[in-house]
Amino acid sequence: MKKATTPTSAVRHIKSGDHVYIHTAGATPNSLVQAMTDRADELKGVEIYHMHTEGTAPYTDPALKDSFHVNSFFLGANCRSATANGYADFIPSFLSEIPIMFRNGVVPIDVALIMVSPPDKHGFCSMGISVDASKAAVDVAKIVIAQINPRMPRTHGDGIIHMNRFTDYIELEEEIHELTPHPLTPEEEQIGQHIAGMIEDRSTLQLGIGAIPDAVLSCLGNHKDLGIHTEMLSDGIIPLVEQGVVTNKYKTRHKDVIVSGFLLGTRKLYDFVDDNPMVRILDIQYVNDTAVIRKLPKMISINSAIEVDITGQVNADSIGTKMYSGVGGQMDFIRGASLSPGGKPIIALTSTTKKGESKISSILKPGAGVVTTRAHVHYIVTEYGVADLYGKNLRERAHALINIAHPGHREQLERDAFDRFKQF
């Protein structure tokens, strides 16, 4: 078995023109990323692929544009400016299909930069908090370069990888990126209460990232026998497990087990999942497969949005033409929950932006992306209530959505609806 090397030596395997994948979110191996970036003068035309990553993303520096070109499947804060200014690109894709793109060679991967736990006595490491599409990248990459980090939890599931798979590796202990929850606003708390009232006992939940999913979790203390099948797991789940609210007893797949594709939270979350057989971190091609999701009864999908128009079109990836995040798994779970017996697909958002603009709009901003179409949407929730759009015509949808818009914007929305539909 090879011995550990240095970051500088490990990234010598990367050649000009290579397609390099970087491990997701809190598992981003920033030391390897920096070492690769330090070789910019030696490299030309390296294509970098990743979803949301944590850290500074030094390869997005405009001065390095001849060396590195970034392709994001989901934008984090570290890539938004580069994308807006033309130094990086965005690939729209359902999260469930990113592994398929890797495995079918639609997006070829030559090198994977990953972070893993220390090996067990048999030489097997764990990809820890991020399996998602990273497992597929490792499966197809010709070269795998790993950072072995004792701070990476060892998780059960699909992320087990033997050291013999590593072309090279480094041993470096450093803190894993954390996402600390922010205090909830009164509006977010109200949304959480609305959604909690829609969730029946024995439901299975998928929650996205951010304040609103955290608000929902904080309101579920009196529920019974909930299950979790989600693309992303955060700290809010821990008290519900400790209180016996989340038991997974009535899931029809992975009974008694929490299923997720990746984790992002605090050290408390990472310690909770470490060697915890109740938690399985699985390949996102499976986790987000609509055919899998729909077989879970009472599947509740909770996701957020940037903007919703009065016909129900959901924009969740851009502010006008400016890319902000990505498609992610919203549509995977919206469709899966729609087809689940007793399932409820929910889009939740506060009624206004921080600048006071209405998030319920007459029309989406020019250039805004439609992540969830009006044919797929069922429930829209703001702090002012719940709009059930399923089976409603456009005029009925407009009425329902205006009723949950901020009162200060309803009159203008009604005028716009009248102009559009002639009778309102």
C-alpha positions as a Markdown table, in Angstrom:
| # | Residue | x | y | z |
|---|---|---|---|---|
| 1 | Met | 0.0 | 0.0 | 0.0 |
| 2 | Lys | 1.3 | 3.4 | -0.9 |
| 3 | Lys | 2.5 | 5.8 | 1.8 |
| 4 | Ala | 1.0 | 9.2 | 2.4 |
| 5 | Thr | 2.5 | 12.1 | 0.4 |
| 6 | Thr | 2.2 | 15.9 | 0.4 |
| 7 | Pro | -0.6 | 17.9 | -1.3 |
| 8 | Thr | 2.0 | 19.3 | -3.8 |
| 9 | Ser | 3.1 | 15.8 | -4.8 |
| 10 | Ala | -0.4 | 14.3 | -4.8 |
| 11 | Val | -1.7 | 16.8 | -7.4 |
| 12 | Arg | 1.1 | 16.1 | -9.8 |
| 13 | His | -1.1 | 13.5 | -11.3 |
| 14 | Ile | -3.4 | 16.3 | -12.8 |
| 15 | Lys | -2.5 | 17.1 | -16.4 |
| 16 | Ser | -3.6 | 19.9 | -18.7 |
| 17 | Gly | -7.0 | 19.2 | -20.2 |
| 18 | Asp | -8.1 | 16.9 | -17.4 |
| 19 | His | -11.6 | 16.9 | -16.1 |
| 20 | Val | -11.4 | 17.2 | -12.3 |
| 21 | Tyr | -14.2 | 16.6 | -9.8 |
| 22 | Ile | -14.1 | 18.1 | -6.3 |
| 23 | His | -15.9 | 16.5 | -3.4 |
| 24 | Thr | -19.1 | 18.2 | -2.2 |
| 25 | Ala | -19.9 | 20.8 | 0.5 |
| 26 | Gly | -18.3 | 20.1 | 3.9 |
| 27 | Ala | -16.1 | 17.3 | 2.4 |
| 28 | Thr | -14.3 | 19.8 | 0.1 |
| 29 | Pro | -10.6 | 18.9 | 0.4 |
| 30 | Asn | -9.3 | 22.5 | 0.4 |
| 31 | Ser | -5.6 | 21.6 | 0.8 |
| 32 | Leu | -5.7 | 19.5 | -2.4 |
| 33 | Val | -7.7 | 22.2 | -4.1 |
| 34 | Gln | -5.1 | 24.8 | -3.2 |
| 35 | Ala | -2.2 | 22.6 | -4.2 |
| 36 | Met | -3.9 | 22.1 | -7.6 |
| 37 | Thr | -4.4 | 25.9 | -8.0 |
| 38 | Asp | -0.8 | 26.5 | -7.1 |
| 39 | Arg | 0.1 | 24.6 | -10.3 |
| 40 | Ala | -1.8 | 27.1 | -12.5 |
| 41 | Asp | 1.4 | 28.1 | -14.4 |
| 42 | Glu | 1.9 | 24.4 | -15.4 |
| 43 | Leu | -1.7 | 23.6 | -16.3 |
| 44 | Lys | -3.9 | 24.7 | -19.2 |
| 45 | Gly | -7.6 | 23.9 | -19.9 |
| 46 | Val | -8.4 | 22.0 | -16.8 |
| 47 | Glu | -12.2 | 21.5 | -16.5 |
| 48 | Ile | -13.4 | 21.5 | -13.0 |
| 49 | Tyr | -16.8 | 20.0 | -12.0 |
| 50 | His | -18.5 | 20.2 | -8.7 |
| 51 | Met | -21.8 | 20.9 | -6.9 |
| 52 | His | -21.8 | 23.2 | -3.9 |
| 53 | Thr | -18.4 | 23.4 | -2.4 |
| 54 | Glu | -17.1 | 25.1 | 0.8 |
| 55 | Gly | -14.0 | 27.2 | 0.9 |
| 56 | Thr | -12.6 | 30.0 | -1.2 |
| 57 | Ala | -12.5 | 28.2 | -4.6 |
| 58 | Pro | -9.2 | 29.9 | -5.6 |
| 59 | Tyr | -9.3 | 28.4 | -9.1 |
| 60 | Thr | -12.1 | 30.9 | -9.9 |
| 61 | Asp | -9.6 | 33.8 | -10.0 |
| 62 | Pro | -10.0 | 35.5 | -13.4 |
| 63 | Ala | -6.3 | 35.6 | -13.7 |
| 64 | Leu | -6.3 | 31.8 | -13.9 |
| 65 | Lys | -9.0 | 31.5 | -16.6 |
| 66 | Asp | -6.6 | 29.9 | -19.1 |
| 67 | Ser | -5.6 | 27.2 | -16.5 |
| 68 | Phe | -9.0 | 26.4 | -15.0 |
| 69 | His | -12.6 | 26.5 | -16.2 |
| 70 | Val | -15.3 | 25.8 | -13.7 |
| 71 | Asn | -18.6 | 23.9 | -14.3 |
| 72 | Ser | -21.0 | 24.0 | -11.4 |
| 73 | Phe | -24.0 | 21.7 | -11.1 |
| 74 | Phe | -25.0 | 23.8 | -8.0 |
| 75 | Leu | -23.6 | 27.2 | -7.1 |
| 76 | Gly | -22.3 | 28.0 | -3.7 |
| 77 | Ala | -21.3 | 31.5 | -2.6 |
| 78 | Asn | -17.7 | 30.8 | -3.7 |
| 79 | Cys | -18.6 | 30.5 | -7.4 |
| 80 | Arg | -21.5 | 33.0 | -7.9 |
| 81 | Ser | -19.3 | 36.0 | -8.8 |
| 82 | Ala | -17.2 | 34.0 | -11.2 |
| 83 | Thr | -20.3 | 32.7 | -12.9 |
| 84 | Ala | -21.9 | 36.1 | -13.1 |
| 85 | Asn | -18.8 | 37.5 | -14.7 |
| 86 | Gly | -18.3 | 34.8 | -17.3 |
| 87 | Tyr | -15.3 | 33.0 | -15.7 |
| 88 | Ala | -17.3 | 30.0 | -14.7 |
| 89 | Asp | -20.4 | 28.1 | -16.1 |
| 90 | Phe | -23.5 | 26.4 | -14.7 |
| 91 | Ile | -24.9 | 23.0 | -15.8 |
| 92 | Pro | -28.6 | 22.7 | -15.1 |
| 93 | Ser | -29.4 | 19.1 | -14.0 |
| 94 | Phe | -31.6 | 17.2 | -11.7 |
| 95 | Leu | -29.4 | 16.0 | -8.8 |
| 96 | Ser | -30.5 | 12.4 | -9.4 |
| 97 | Glu | -29.0 | 12.6 | -13.0 |
| 98 | Ile | -25.6 | 13.9 | -12.2 |
| 99 | Pro | -24.2 | 10.4 | -11.3 |
| 100 | Ile | -25.8 | 9.1 | -14.5 |
| 101 | Met | -23.9 | 11.8 | -16.5 |
| 102 | Phe | -20.6 | 10.6 | -14.9 |
| 103 | Arg | -21.3 | 6.9 | -15.3 |
| 104 | Asn | -22.5 | 7.3 | -19.0 |
| 105 | Gly | -19.5 | 9.5 | -19.9 |
| 106 | Val | -21.7 | 12.4 | -20.8 |
| 107 | Val | -19.5 | 14.3 | -18.4 |
| 108 | Pro | -16.1 | 12.5 | -18.3 |
| 109 | Ile | -14.2 | 12.6 | -15.1 |
| 110 | Asp | -10.4 | 12.0 | -15.1 |
| 111 | Val | -9.5 | 13.0 | -11.6 |
| 112 | Ala | -11.5 | 13.0 | -8.3 |
| 113 | Leu | -10.3 | 15.1 | -5.3 |
| 114 | Ile | -12.0 | 13.7 | -2.2 |
| 115 | Met | -11.8 | 13.7 | 1.6 |
| 116 | Val | -12.3 | 10.5 | 3.6 |
| 117 | Ser | -12.1 | 9.1 | 7.1 |
| 118 | Pro | -9.1 | 7.1 | 8.3 |
| 119 | Pro | -9.1 | 3.5 | 7.1 |
| 120 | Asp | -10.3 | 0.6 | 9.3 |
| 121 | Lys | -8.1 | -2.4 | 10.0 |
| 122 | His | -9.1 | -3.8 | 6.5 |
| 123 | Gly | -8.0 | -0.6 | 4.7 |
| 124 | Phe | -11.5 | 0.7 | 4.0 |
| 125 | Cys | -12.2 | 4.5 | 4.3 |
| 126 | Ser | -15.5 | 6.3 | 4.4 |
| 127 | Met | -16.5 | 9.2 | 2.2 |
| 128 | Gly | -18.2 | 10.4 | 5.4 |
| 129 | Ile | -20.6 | 13.3 | 5.1 |
| 130 | Ser | -20.8 | 13.4 | 1.3 |
| 131 | Val | -21.7 | 10.5 | -0.9 |
| 132 | Asp | -24.2 | 12.2 | -3.2 |
| 133 | Ala | -22.8 | 12.3 | -6.8 |
| 134 | Ser | -19.2 | 12.1 | -5.5 |
| 135 | Lys | -19.5 | 8.3 | -5.3 |
| 136 | Ala | -20.2 | 8.1 | -9.0 |
| 137 | Ala | -17.2 | 10.5 | -9.7 |
| 138 | Val | -14.9 | 8.2 | -7.7 |
| 139 | Asp | -16.3 | 5.1 | -9.6 |
| 140 | Val | -15.4 | 6.5 | -13.0 |
| 141 | Ala | -12.3 | 8.6 | -12.3 |
| 142 | Lys | -9.0 | 7.3 | -13.7 |
| 143 | Ile | -7.2 | 9.0 | -10.8 |
| 144 | Val | -8.4 | 9.4 | -7.2 |
| 145 | Ile | -6.5 | 11.7 | -4.8 |
| 146 | Ala | -7.7 | 11.6 | -1.2 |
| 147 | Gln | -7.2 | 13.6 | 1.9 |
| 148 | Ile | -7.5 | 11.3 | 4.9 |
| 149 | Asn | -8.8 | 13.4 | 7.7 |
| 150 | Pro | -9.4 | 12.0 | 11.3 |
| 151 | Arg | -12.1 | 14.6 | 11.7 |
| 152 | Met | -14.2 | 13.0 | 8.9 |
| 153 | Pro | -16.9 | 10.8 | 10.5 |
| 154 | Arg | -17.2 | 7.2 | 9.3 |
| 155 | Thr | -20.7 | 6.8 | 7.9 |
| 156 | His | -22.6 | 3.7 | 6.9 |
| 157 | Gly | -23.9 | 3.3 | 3.3 |
| 158 | Asp | -22.4 | 3.6 | -0.2 |
| 159 | Gly | -19.4 | 5.7 | 0.6 |
| 160 | Ile | -17.0 | 2.9 | 1.6 |
| 161 | Ile | -13.8 | 3.0 | -0.5 |
| 162 | His | -10.6 | 0.9 | -0.1 |
| 163 | Met | -7.2 | 2.7 | 0.0 |
| 164 | Asn | -6.1 | 0.7 | -3.0 |
| 165 | Arg | -8.4 | 2.8 | -5.0 |
| 166 | Phe | -6.3 | 5.9 | -4.2 |
| 167 | Thr | -3.7 | 6.9 | -6.8 |
| 168 | Asp | -2.2 | 9.0 | -4.0 |
| 169 | Tyr | -3.3 | 10.4 | -0.7 |
| 170 | Ile | -2.3 | 12.8 | 2.0 |
| 171 | Glu | -2.9 | 12.6 | 5.8 |
| 172 | Leu | -4.0 | 15.9 | 7.2 |
| 173 | Glu | -6.2 | 16.6 | 10.2 |
| 174 | Glu | -8.3 | 19.7 | 9.9 |
| 175 | Glu | -11.8 | 20.9 | 10.9 |
| 176 | Ile | -14.6 | 20.0 | 8.5 |
| 177 | His | -16.6 | 22.9 | 7.2 |
| 178 | Glu | -19.7 | 23.5 | 9.3 |
| 179 | Leu | -23.0 | 25.2 | 8.7 |
| 180 | Thr | -24.3 | 26.9 | 11.8 |
| 181 | Pro | -28.1 | 27.5 | 11.9 |
| 182 | His | -29.2 | 31.1 | 12.1 |
| 183 | Pro | -31.9 | 32.3 | 14.5 |
| 184 | Leu | -35.3 | 31.9 | 13.0 |
| 185 | Thr | -37.4 | 34.9 | 12.1 |
| 186 | Pro | -41.0 | 35.2 | 13.2 |
| 187 | Glu | -42.0 | 34.7 | 9.5 |
| 188 | Glu | -39.9 | 31.5 | 9.3 |
| 189 | Glu | -41.4 | 30.2 | 12.5 |
| 190 | Gln | -44.9 | 30.8 | 11.2 |
| 191 | Ile | -44.1 | 28.9 | 8.0 |
| 192 | Gly | -42.8 | 26.0 | 10.1 |
| 193 | Gln | -46.0 | 25.9 | 12.0 |
| 194 | His | -48.1 | 25.9 | 8.8 |
| 195 | Ile | -46.2 | 23.0 | 7.4 |
| 196 | Ala | -46.1 | 21.0 | 10.6 |
| 197 | Gly | -49.9 | 21.2 | 10.6 |
| 198 | Met | -49.8 | 19.5 | 7.1 |
| 199 | Ile | -47.7 | 16.6 | 8.3 |
| 200 | Glu | -49.4 | 13.4 | 9.5 |
| 201 | Asp | -47.9 | 10.9 | 11.9 |
| 202 | Arg | -45.9 | 8.2 | 10.2 |
| 203 | Ser | -45.0 | 10.5 | 7.3 |
| 204 | Thr | -41.5 | 10.4 | 5.7 |
| 205 | Leu | -39.8 | 13.7 | 5.2 |
| 206 | Gln | -37.4 | 15.3 | 2.7 |
| 207 | Leu | -36.1 | 18.7 | 3.7 |
| 208 | Gly | -33.8 | 21.0 | 1.8 |
| 209 | Ile | -31.2 | 23.3 | 3.3 |
| 210 | Gly | -31.8 | 26.6 | 5.2 |
| 211 | Ala | -34.0 | 28.3 | 7.8 |
| 212 | Ile | -37.4 | 27.1 | 6.6 |
| 213 | Pro | -36.6 | 23.3 | 6.8 |
| 214 | Asp | -35.0 | 24.0 | 10.3 |
| 215 | Ala | -38.2 | 25.9 | 11.2 |
| 216 | Val | -40.3 | 22.9 | 10.2 |
| 217 | Leu | -38.2 | 20.5 | 12.2 |
| 218 | Ser | -38.5 | 22.7 | 15.3 |
| 219 | Cys | -42.3 | 22.3 | 15.2 |
| 220 | Leu | -42.5 | 18.6 | 15.0 |
| 221 | Gly | -42.0 | 17.7 | 18.6 |
| 222 | Asn | -45.5 | 16.3 | 19.1 |
| 223 | His | -45.5 | 14.1 | 16.0 |
| 224 | Lys | -45.1 | 10.4 | 16.1 |
| 225 | Asp | -43.1 | 7.8 | 14.1 |
| 226 | Leu | -41.8 | 10.1 | 11.4 |
| 227 | Gly | -39.2 | 8.8 | 8.9 |
| 228 | Ile | -36.4 | 10.5 | 6.9 |
| 229 | His | -35.5 | 10.0 | 3.3 |
| 230 | Thr | -33.8 | 13.1 | 2.1 |
| 231 | Glu | -31.0 | 14.3 | -0.1 |
| 232 | Met | -29.5 | 16.4 | 2.7 |
| 233 | Leu | -29.4 | 16.1 | 6.5 |
| 234 | Ser | -28.9 | 18.9 | 9.0 |
| 235 | Asp | -28.7 | 19.4 | 12.8 |
| 236 | Gly | -32.5 | 19.8 | 13.2 |
| 237 | Ile | -33.0 | 16.1 | 12.9 |
| 238 | Ile | -31.0 | 15.2 | 16.1 |
| 239 | Pro | -33.5 | 16.4 | 18.8 |
| 240 | Leu | -36.3 | 14.6 | 16.9 |
| 241 | Val | -34.4 | 11.3 | 17.1 |
| 242 | Glu | -33.5 | 11.9 | 20.7 |
| 243 | Gln | -37.2 | 12.6 | 21.5 |
| 244 | Gly | -38.4 | 9.5 | 19.7 |
| 245 | Val | -40.3 | 11.5 | 17.1 |
| 246 | Val | -38.2 | 10.1 | 14.2 |
| 247 | Thr | -38.2 | 6.3 | 14.4 |
| 248 | Asn | -38.5 | 5.3 | 10.7 |
| 249 | Lys | -40.7 | 2.4 | 11.8 |
| 250 | Tyr | -43.2 | 2.8 | 9.0 |
| 251 | Lys | -41.0 | 3.4 | 6.1 |
| 252 | Thr | -41.5 | 0.8 | 3.3 |
| 253 | Arg | -37.9 | 1.1 | 2.3 |
| 254 | His | -34.9 | 1.2 | 4.7 |
| 255 | Lys | -37.2 | 0.6 | 7.6 |
| 256 | Asp | -35.8 | 1.9 | 10.9 |
| 257 | Val | -33.1 | 3.8 | 9.1 |
| 258 | Ile | -32.5 | 7.5 | 8.1 |
| 259 | Val | -31.5 | 7.8 | 4.5 |
| 260 | Ser | -29.6 | 10.8 | 3.1 |
| 261 | Gly | -27.2 | 11.7 | 0.3 |
| 262 | Phe | -25.0 | 14.1 | 2.2 |
| 263 | Leu | -24.8 | 16.1 | 5.4 |
| 264 | Leu | -24.0 | 19.7 | 6.2 |
| 265 | Gly | -24.3 | 21.1 | 9.7 |
| 266 | Thr | -22.3 | 21.5 | 12.9 |
| 267 | Arg | -19.8 | 19.2 | 14.6 |
| 268 | Lys | -22.7 | 17.8 | 16.7 |
| 269 | Leu | -24.3 | 16.4 | 13.5 |
| 270 | Tyr | -21.0 | 14.9 | 12.3 |
| 271 | Asp | -20.5 | 13.2 | 15.7 |
| 272 | Phe | -24.1 | 12.0 | 15.6 |
| 273 | Val | -23.7 | 10.2 | 12.3 |
| 274 | Asp | -20.2 | 8.8 | 13.1 |
| 275 | Asp | -20.5 | 5.0 | 13.0 |
| 276 | Asn | -24.2 | 5.3 | 13.6 |
| 277 | Pro | -26.0 | 2.3 | 11.9 |
| 278 | Met | -29.3 | 4.3 | 12.1 |
| 279 | Val | -28.0 | 6.6 | 9.4 |
| 280 | Arg | -27.2 | 5.5 | 5.8 |
| 281 | Ile | -25.5 | 7.9 | 3.4 |
| 282 | Leu | -26.3 | 6.6 | -0.1 |
| 283 | Asp | -25.7 | 7.3 | -3.8 |
| 284 | Ile | -27.9 | 10.2 | -4.8 |
| 285 | Gln | -28.8 | 8.4 | -8.0 |
| 286 | Tyr | -30.8 | 6.1 | -5.7 |
| 287 | Val | -31.8 | 8.5 | -3.0 |
| 288 | Asn | -33.4 | 11.0 | -5.4 |
| 289 | Asp | -34.8 | 8.4 | -7.8 |
| 290 | Thr | -38.5 | 9.3 | -8.3 |
| 291 | Ala | -39.3 | 5.5 | -8.6 |
| 292 | Val | -37.8 | 5.0 | -5.1 |
| 293 | Ile | -39.4 | 8.1 | -3.5 |
| 294 | Arg | -42.9 | 7.4 | -4.7 |
| 295 | Lys | -42.9 | 4.0 | -2.9 |
| 296 | Leu | -42.7 | 5.7 | 0.5 |
| 297 | Pro | -46.2 | 6.4 | 1.8 |
| 298 | Lys | -47.0 | 9.9 | 3.0 |
| 299 | Met | -43.8 | 11.3 | 1.5 |
| 300 | Ile | -43.5 | 15.0 | 2.4 |
| 301 | Ser | -41.1 | 17.0 | 0.3 |
| 302 | Ile | -40.3 | 20.5 | 1.7 |
| 303 | Asn | -38.2 | 22.8 | -0.5 |
| 304 | Ser | -37.8 | 26.6 | -0.8 |
| 305 | Ala | -37.8 | 29.0 | -3.7 |
| 306 | Ile | -36.6 | 32.5 | -4.8 |
| 307 | Glu | -39.9 | 33.5 | -6.5 |
| 308 | Val | -43.3 | 32.0 | -7.5 |
| 309 | Asp | -45.5 | 33.6 | -10.1 |
| 310 | Ile | -49.3 | 33.8 | -9.8 |
| 311 | Thr | -49.7 | 30.7 | -12.0 |
| 312 | Gly | -47.5 | 28.5 | -9.8 |
| 313 | Gln | -44.2 | 28.6 | -11.7 |
| 314 | Val | -41.4 | 28.2 | -9.2 |
| 315 | Asn | -38.0 | 29.8 | -9.7 |
| 316 | Ala | -35.4 | 28.4 | -7.3 |
| 317 | Asp | -32.1 | 28.8 | -9.0 |
| 318 | Ser | -31.6 | 32.4 | -10.2 |
| 319 | Ile | -32.4 | 36.0 | -9.6 |
| 320 | Gly | -33.4 | 37.0 | -13.1 |
| 321 | Thr | -30.6 | 36.0 | -15.3 |
| 322 | Lys | -28.1 | 35.8 | -12.5 |
| 323 | Met | -27.5 | 32.3 | -11.3 |
| 324 | Tyr | -27.7 | 31.9 | -7.6 |
| 325 | Ser | -27.9 | 28.1 | -6.8 |
| 326 | Gly | -29.1 | 25.3 | -9.0 |
| 327 | Val | -31.9 | 22.8 | -9.8 |
| 328 | Gly | -30.7 | 20.4 | -7.1 |
| 329 | Gly | -33.1 | 17.7 | -6.0 |
| 330 | Gln | -36.2 | 19.8 | -5.8 |
| 331 | Met | -37.9 | 18.3 | -8.9 |
| 332 | Asp | -36.8 | 14.8 | -8.0 |
| 333 | Phe | -38.7 | 15.0 | -4.7 |
| 334 | Ile | -41.6 | 17.2 | -5.9 |
| 335 | Arg | -42.5 | 14.5 | -8.4 |
| 336 | Gly | -41.8 | 11.6 | -6.1 |
| 337 | Ala | -43.9 | 13.1 | -3.3 |
| 338 | Ser | -46.7 | 13.9 | -5.8 |
| 339 | Leu | -46.9 | 10.2 | -6.7 |
| 340 | Ser | -46.5 | 8.8 | -3.2 |
| 341 | Pro | -49.7 | 7.5 | -1.5 |
| 342 | Gly | -50.8 | 10.4 | 0.7 |
| 343 | Gly | -47.7 | 12.4 | -0.3 |
| 344 | Lys | -47.4 | 16.2 | -0.2 |
| 345 | Pro | -44.9 | 18.2 | -2.3 |
| 346 | Ile | -44.5 | 21.6 | -0.6 |
| 347 | Ile | -42.7 | 24.8 | -1.7 |
| 348 | Ala | -42.1 | 27.2 | 1.2 |
| 349 | Leu | -40.9 | 30.8 | 1.1 |
| 350 | Thr | -41.3 | 34.0 | 3.0 |
| 351 | Ser | -43.7 | 36.4 | 1.3 |
| 352 | Thr | -41.1 | 39.2 | 0.8 |
| 353 | Thr | -37.3 | 39.6 | 0.2 |
| 354 | Lys | -35.1 | 41.5 | 2.7 |
| 355 | Lys | -35.7 | 44.6 | 0.5 |
| 356 | Gly | -39.5 | 44.2 | 0.8 |
| 357 | Glu | -40.1 | 42.9 | -2.7 |
| 358 | Ser | -42.9 | 40.4 | -3.1 |
| 359 | Lys | -41.8 | 36.8 | -3.7 |
| 360 | Ile | -45.2 | 36.1 | -5.1 |
| 361 | Ser | -45.0 | 37.8 | -8.4 |
| 362 | Ser | -47.2 | 38.5 | -11.4 |
| 363 | Ile | -44.5 | 37.2 | -13.7 |
| 364 | Leu | -41.1 | 35.8 | -12.9 |
| 365 | Lys | -38.2 | 38.2 | -13.4 |
| 366 | Pro | -36.9 | 38.2 | -17.0 |
| 367 | Gly | -34.5 | 35.3 | -17.4 |
| 368 | Ala | -35.5 | 33.6 | -14.2 |
| 369 | Gly | -35.3 | 29.8 | -14.3 |
| 370 | Val | -38.4 | 27.6 | -13.8 |
| 371 | Val | -37.2 | 24.7 | -11.6 |
| 372 | Thr | -40.6 | 23.4 | -10.7 |
| 373 | Thr | -43.3 | 23.9 | -13.4 |
| 374 | Arg | -46.8 | 24.9 | -12.7 |
| 375 | Ala | -47.9 | 21.4 | -13.7 |
| 376 | His | -45.8 | 19.9 | -11.0 |
| 377 | Val | -46.5 | 22.2 | -8.1 |
| 378 | His | -49.1 | 21.4 | -5.4 |
| 379 | Tyr | -48.6 | 23.4 | -2.2 |
| 380 | Ile | -47.1 | 26.8 | -1.8 |
| 381 | Val | -46.6 | 28.1 | 1.8 |
| 382 | Thr | -45.8 | 31.5 | 3.2 |
| 383 | Glu | -46.1 | 33.0 | 6.6 |
| 384 | Tyr | -49.7 | 34.0 | 5.6 |
| 385 | Gly | -50.9 | 30.5 | 4.9 |
| 386 | Val | -51.1 | 27.6 | 2.5 |
| 387 | Ala | -52.1 | 27.7 | -1.2 |
| 388 | Asp | -53.2 | 24.4 | -2.7 |
| 389 | Leu | -52.8 | 24.7 | -6.4 |
| 390 | Tyr | -53.3 | 21.1 | -7.5 |
| 391 | Gly | -56.1 | 20.8 | -10.0 |
| 392 | Lys | -56.8 | 24.5 | -10.0 |
| 393 | Asn | -57.1 | 26.6 | -13.2 |
| 394 | Leu | -54.8 | 29.7 | -13.6 |
| 395 | Arg | -57.3 | 32.1 | -12.3 |
| 396 | Glu | -58.0 | 30.0 | -9.2 |
| 397 | Arg | -54.3 | 29.7 | -8.7 |
| 398 | Ala | -53.8 | 33.4 | -8.8 |
| 399 | His | -56.5 | 33.9 | -6.2 |
| 400 | Ala | -54.9 | 31.3 | -3.9 |
| 401 | Leu | -51.4 | 32.7 | -4.2 |
| 402 | Ile | -52.4 | 36.4 | -3.8 |
| 403 | Asn | -54.2 | 35.3 | -0.5 |
| 404 | Ile | -50.8 | 34.2 | 0.9 |
| 405 | Ala | -48.8 | 37.1 | -0.5 |
| 406 | His | -47.8 | 40.0 | 1.8 |
| 407 | Pro | -50.9 | 42.2 | 2.3 |
| 408 | Gly | -48.9 | 45.3 | 1.1 |
| 409 | His | -48.5 | 43.7 | -2.4 |
| 410 | Arg | -51.9 | 42.1 | -2.8 |
| 411 | Glu | -53.7 | 45.0 | -4.5 |
| 412 | Gln | -51.1 | 45.3 | -7.2 |
| 413 | Leu | -51.1 | 41.6 | -7.8 |
| 414 | Glu | -54.8 | 41.7 | -8.1 |
| 415 | Arg | -54.6 | 44.4 | -10.7 |
| 416 | Asp | -52.0 | 42.4 | -12.7 |
| 417 | Ala | -54.1 | 39.3 | -12.5 |
| 418 | Phe | -57.2 | 41.2 | -13.8 |
| 419 | Asp | -55.1 | 42.5 | -16.7 |
| 420 | Arg | -53.9 | 39.0 | -17.5 |
| 421 | Phe | -57.1 | 37.0 | -17.1 |
| 422 | Lys | -59.6 | 39.8 | -18.0 |
| 423 | Gln | -62.0 | 38.6 | -15.2 |
| 424 | Phe | -60.8 | 38.2 | -11.7 |
